Every structure is written in C-alpha cells, then in structure tokens.
Amino acid sequence: MSSARNTDHTVALAPTASDAADPAAHTERTVHHVRIEEDLLTVRHAVRAATLRAGFSIVDQTRVVTAASELARNAYIHGGGGTVTIDRLTLGGSAGLRLTVKDEGPGIVDTDAALADGFTTGAGLGHGLGGARRLMNDFELHTVPGQGTTVIATRWAGR
C-alpha cells in the first residue's frame, strides 16, 4: 500500500498582470493532489471549508461539494490522479469558487457523449460530468486524447 500523503498548498494571491484581464479577483488558492482514494475525502473537506469561508448558502455548499467530488473522482479513476485547485474569487461584491481539476490520463475521446446523462465507462450511474456542469454556473472542459483533461468550474454565491 502506498504511503503517499496529500500535500496541500494554500497561497494568498497578490494581483498580477493577468488579473487585469480577469475581472474576478483571486483572494486565495489551494492546491490538492489526488493520488490515493483518501485524497478524495480531503478534497471534499477542503471545498466545503472554502464554501463556508466564501459565505455560500447550504444549498450552494452542497452543489459545489458534489461537483468537486464528482470531478476529483473522475480524475482519480479515469485520469490516474491529478490535482484540484480551489480559487476563492470576488467580483463586484459577490463571492465565488473556481475549481480546476487536472489529470494527465488518456483524455476524453467524445466530450459530447461524456457530458450526456447515462454515459459511463465504469460502474457509475453516468451523471458525473453532466451533473457537475449543471451544479456550477460556469463549466469548461478541455481535453486532448492521450494527454489528459482539465475541467474549470465556477460557482457564485447566491446565483
């Protein structure tokens, strides 16, 4: 059994030149490595804590934690592991969270099929990517077969 431990990093972010192009200001970034199954629970707890700090309602907390759990599990199972980056955002007085989930797995050959309800490559129900997309306000899927997948999903409090 692997004795690898999840190494998490939290960084308070100072504005950069690229922040000028992005109207949402990043106030905090946490990176979580997903290497072993226990890391999935660590990600869920970290996302829940971030939703609390951002002032999300209990309903929005549940949406974000559920989406994060699905995306992290996909990276672990289908991508062989990866990272989950949690960015706490502010925009015009609104708080938000951006989840960036990256893996270096085989990628997704048919993204339309992967986002459709009922599509699964394993024993799951097939609600993972499509369900995560519906739970978040913004959702981007970037994948190159043979090179991995990146999902960027954002939820704003109260929207």
Secondary structure, 3 states (H helix, E strand, C coil): CCCCCCCCEEEECCCCHHHHHCCCEEEEEEEEEECCCHHHHHHHHHHHHHHHHCCCCHHHHHHHHHHHHHHHHHHHHHHCCEEEEEEEEEECCEEEEEEEEEECCCCCCCHHHHHCCCCCCCCCCCCHHHHHHHHCCEEEEEEECCCEEEEEEEEECCC
